[in-house]
Amino acid sequence: MAGLSLIELMVAMLISLLLMAGVIQIFSGTKNTFLAQEGNSRLQENARFALGRITTDISAAGYLGCLDSETPKGLFVNDLKSKLAGSIYDFSAPIFGTDGTGPGGSDTITIHKAGSDGGIRVTKAMPSAVSPINLDSASQVYGSLKQFDLLAVGDCATAAVFMITNDPSSSGGIIEHAAGVVATTGANIGQENDTGDLQNRFGSELASVATATRVGTTTYEICNSMSGNGTSLFQNSNSCANRTESNELVEGVQDMQFLYGVDTDGTQGVDQYLRADEMLAGAWNQVVAVRMTLVLNTVQNVPGGMYNKSFTTTVRLRNRGG
């Protein structure tokens, strides 16, 4: 039986190498396509989460229960001591922002609103505006209240925001709002009530309607990622210097810009969109919509290098503009 000649072996090897090169090329192309699709999917998912999270909060901005902060001054009372315009305790406006103060000239946004866990019924009339408030201690929401939480109480005619100064877990539904008690734990350390006077006797005539709702402030900003790879979207860091992993929401967010739609003539709808640095102090309570633009990247290099995409959406504030 005759064997293969050297020429035949070389021809066979050449054909094998050509086939192998084709297989490697196909494999490499498929891998690059997979990595590009994976990077794009991650970018899209990060964008979907970031936009959804901020959109949900913006749309609920200004909600403080039965009555909101759009109520004329005198009917809405903010009894918190640290309530300068734009601060996290300024519940007189639904929203506040800064322009170009973050990395790369990114914006920040601060949203004031009640929580989504529902209200707690006022069960007894207040003898005076400085008296404690009696709440339904059997409510599931009441069980989650803590000392130094912020509450909004309203009866569809008036509303007030204050800080709880006693321990609700052992008070049997009695909520105190005294002045001079400074928060020593929790997110509101250093805060206190201004006078303890809510200027209204909630529950005096509408006990079945008056409710108390936990309220809070959420700030979104761009800071350097905790991983050291680019920038991320952070929530309630107070400043980028105080950022932690627990505040980091989404990696790869490299820019965030906001325009605020203001209703200047009192009719329903936006009359003009302004940057935060163009807003006058009184205009923040006239914001009825927010236009948001986020720029996200793939976080890691993909075939062809890291790339980014821009996403823009406009959100209406449900508690403003009719």
C-alpha positions in Angstrom: 0.0 0.0 0.0 1.5 3.3 -1.2 1.8 6.2 1.3 1.2 9.9 0.8 3.8 11.9 -1.0 5.4 15.0 0.6 3.6 17.2 -1.9 0.2 15.7 -1.0 0.9 16.2 2.7 1.8 19.8 2.1 -1.3 20.4 0.0 -3.5 18.7 2.8 -1.8 20.9 5.4 -2.4 24.1 3.4 -6.1 23.2 2.9 -6.4 22.5 6.6 -4.8 25.9 7.5 -7.1 27.7 5.2 -10.1 26.0 6.7 -8.8 26.7 10.2 -8.2 30.4 9.4 -11.8 30.6 8.2 -13.1 29.0 11.4 -11.0 31.4 13.5 -12.3 34.4 11.6 -15.9 33.3 12.0 -15.3 32.6 15.7 -13.6 36.0 16.2 -16.4 37.8 14.4 -19.1 36.0 16.4 -17.3 36.8 19.6 -17.0 40.5 18.7 -20.6 40.6 17.8 -21.6 39.0 21.1 -19.4 41.5 23.1 -20.8 44.5 21.2 -24.4 43.3 21.8 -23.7 42.5 25.4 -22.2 46.0 25.9 -25.2 47.6 24.2 -27.6 45.6 26.2 -25.9 46.6 29.4 -26.0 50.3 28.3 -29.7 50.0 27.4 -30.6 48.3 30.7 -28.7 50.9 32.8 -30.4 53.7 30.9 -33.8 52.1 31.4 -33.2 51.7 35.1 -31.8 55.2 35.6 -34.5 56.9 33.6 -37.2 54.9 35.3 -36.0 55.6 38.8 -35.6 59.4 38.3 -38.8 59.6 36.3 -40.9 58.0 39.0 -39.6 60.4 41.6 -40.0 63.5 39.4 -43.6 62.6 38.5 -44.5 62.4 42.2 -42.6 65.6 43.2 -44.6 67.9 45.5 -47.0 65.2 46.7 -47.5 65.6 50.5 -50.8 63.7 51.0 -54.2 65.2 50.6 -52.8 68.7 50.2 -49.5 69.6 48.6 -46.9 72.3 48.7 -48.6 74.3 45.9 -51.1 75.4 48.6 -51.0 79.2 49.2 -48.5 80.3 51.8 -50.2 80.3 55.2 -52.2 77.1 54.5 -49.0 75.0 54.0 -46.7 75.2 57.0 -43.1 73.9 57.0 -42.0 73.8 60.6 -38.5 72.5 60.0 -35.7 74.7 61.1 -33.2 74.2 58.2 -35.4 75.1 55.2 -33.5 77.6 53.1 -34.5 77.6 49.5 -33.0 74.6 47.7 -32.1 72.7 50.9 -33.2 69.1 51.4 -35.8 70.5 54.0 -37.3 73.1 51.7 -40.8 71.5 51.2 -42.2 74.8 49.9 -41.3 73.7 46.4 -41.5 70.3 44.8 -38.2 70.3 43.1 -34.8 72.0 43.0 -31.7 71.7 40.9 -28.2 73.0 40.2 -26.7 73.5 36.8 -23.2 72.3 35.8 -21.9 71.6 39.3 -21.0 67.9 38.9 -18.2 66.1 37.0 -18.1 67.2 33.4 -20.6 69.9 33.9 -23.4 67.6 34.9 -26.5 68.8 36.7 -28.1 67.7 40.0 -31.8 67.4 40.9 -33.5 67.4 44.4 -37.0 66.1 44.7 -39.4 66.6 47.7 -42.3 64.3 48.1 -44.2 62.0 50.4 -43.4 58.3 50.4 -45.4 55.6 48.6 -46.2 53.6 51.7 -49.5 55.5 52.2 -51.0 57.7 54.9 -52.0 57.1 58.6 -55.3 58.3 59.8 -55.5 61.0 62.5 -57.8 59.5 65.1 -58.3 62.4 67.6 -58.7 66.1 67.4 -55.7 68.2 68.4 -56.6 70.6 71.3 -54.2 73.2 69.9 -51.7 73.7 67.1 -48.8 72.7 69.4 -50.5 69.6 70.8 -49.3 66.1 69.9 -51.0 64.3 67.0 -52.9 61.0 67.6 -52.5 58.5 64.8 -53.8 55.1 64.1 -51.1 52.9 65.8 -52.7 49.8 64.3 -51.8 50.9 60.8 -49.1 48.9 59.1 -47.4 52.1 58.0 -47.3 53.4 61.5 -45.2 50.5 62.6 -42.4 51.7 60.3 -42.2 55.2 61.8 -39.1 56.1 63.7 -38.1 59.0 65.9 -36.7 61.9 63.8 -38.6 60.9 60.6 -40.3 63.7 58.7 -44.1 63.7 58.4 -46.6 65.8 56.5 -50.1 66.0 58.0 -53.0 67.3 56.0 -56.8 67.4 55.8 -57.4 68.7 52.3 -57.7 72.3 53.7 -54.3 72.8 55.3 -51.0 70.9 55.6 -47.8 71.0 57.7 -44.4 69.3 57.6 -42.5 68.5 60.8 -40.1 66.1 62.5 -41.2 63.4 65.0 -39.5 64.2 68.3 -40.6 61.2 70.3 -40.4 57.4 69.8 -43.5 56.2 67.9 -42.9 52.6 68.7 -43.7 53.1 72.4 -46.1 56.0 72.3 -49.4 54.3 71.4 -50.0 56.5 68.4 -49.1 59.8 70.0 -46.7 61.8 67.8 -44.9 64.8 69.3 -43.4 67.7 67.3 -41.8 69.8 69.9 -39.2 72.5 69.2 -35.7 72.3 70.5 -35.3 68.5 70.1 -32.3 67.9 67.7 -32.1 64.7 65.7 -29.1 62.6 66.8 -29.5 59.6 64.5 -30.8 58.8 61.0 -30.8 60.8 57.9 -31.9 64.0 59.6 -29.0 64.4 62.1 -28.9 68.0 63.3 -32.4 68.9 62.2 -35.1 70.2 64.6 -38.5 71.7 64.5 -38.6 75.5 64.4 -41.5 76.3 66.8 -43.5 73.1 67.2 -46.5 75.1 66.1 -48.3 73.6 63.1 -50.7 76.6 63.0 -53.6 74.2 62.5 -55.6 71.8 64.6 -55.7 68.7 62.5 -58.5 66.3 63.2 -60.7 69.0 64.8 -63.5 68.6 62.3 -62.2 66.2 59.6 -60.8 63.4 61.7 -61.7 60.8 59.1 -59.9 62.8 56.3 -56.8 64.1 58.1 -53.8 61.8 57.5 -50.1 61.9 58.2 -47.6 60.7 55.5 -43.9 60.2 55.8 -42.0 62.6 53.5 -38.5 62.9 52.4 -36.0 64.3 49.8 -34.1 62.5 47.1 -31.1 64.0 45.3 -29.6 62.6 42.2 -26.1 63.5 41.1 -23.1 62.2 39.0 -20.0 61.3 40.9 -16.9 59.2 40.3 -17.7 55.5 40.4 -16.7 53.5 43.5 -15.0 51.0 41.2 -12.7 53.8 39.9 -14.0 53.2 36.4 -15.7 56.4 35.1 -18.7 58.0 36.7 -22.0 56.7 38.1 -25.4 57.9 39.1 -25.7 58.4 42.9 -28.7 59.0 45.2 -28.6 60.9 48.4 -24.8 61.2 48.8 -25.2 64.8 50.1 -22.0 65.4 48.1 -19.6 63.4 45.9 -17.1 63.5 48.8 -19.6 61.5 50.9 -20.5 58.9 48.2 -20.7 55.3 49.3 -21.5 52.0 47.5 -25.0 52.1 49.0 -25.6 55.4 47.2 -24.4 54.2 43.8 -27.3 53.3 41.6 -26.0 52.9 38.0 -22.5 52.7 36.5 -21.6 54.3 33.3 -23.7 57.5 33.6 -21.3 60.2 32.3 -23.6 63.1 32.0 -27.0 64.3 33.3 -28.8 67.5 32.2 -32.1 69.0 33.2 -34.4 71.7 31.8 -37.4 72.8 33.9 -40.7 73.5 32.3 -42.3 76.5 34.0 -46.0 77.6 33.9 -45.7 81.4 34.1 -49.2 82.4 33.2 -51.2 80.1 35.4 -52.8 78.2 32.5 -52.2 74.5 32.1 -48.9 73.7 30.3 -45.3 74.7 30.0 -44.6 78.3 28.9 -40.8 77.9 28.8 -38.0 75.5 29.7 -35.2 76.9 31.8 -31.8 75.7 33.2 -31.5 75.7 37.0 -29.2 78.7 36.9 -32.0 80.6 35.0 -34.6 79.9 37.6 -35.7 82.7 40.0 -36.4 81.6 43.6 -40.2 81.8 43.2 -40.2 79.9 40.0 -39.4 76.5 41.5 -43.0 76.2 42.7 -44.1 76.8 39.1 -42.3 73.8 37.6 -44.9 71.5 35.9 -42.5 69.4 33.8 -38.8 68.4 33.6 -36.9 67.5 30.5 -34.0 65.1 31.3 -31.1 64.0 29.2 -28.8 61.2 30.4 -25.6 60.1 28.6 -24.5 56.6 29.4 -21.5 54.5 28.2 -20.8 50.8 28.0 -18.7 50.9 31.2 -16.1 48.6 29.7 -14.4 48.6 26.3 -16.2 46.7 23.5 -15.0 45.9 20.0 -14.3 49.3 18.5 -13.8 50.9 21.9 -16.1 52.2 24.6 -19.1 54.2 23.2 -22.0 56.2 24.7 -25.6 57.0 23.9 -27.8 59.9 24.8 -31.4 59.4 26.1 -33.9 62.2 26.5 -37.4 62.2 28.1 -39.9 64.7 29.4 -41.7 64.1 32.7 -44.9 65.9 33.9 -45.2 66.6 37.6 -48.6 64.9 38.4 -49.1 67.3 41.4 -48.6 70.5 39.3 -50.3 72.2 36.4 -53.8 70.7 36.8 
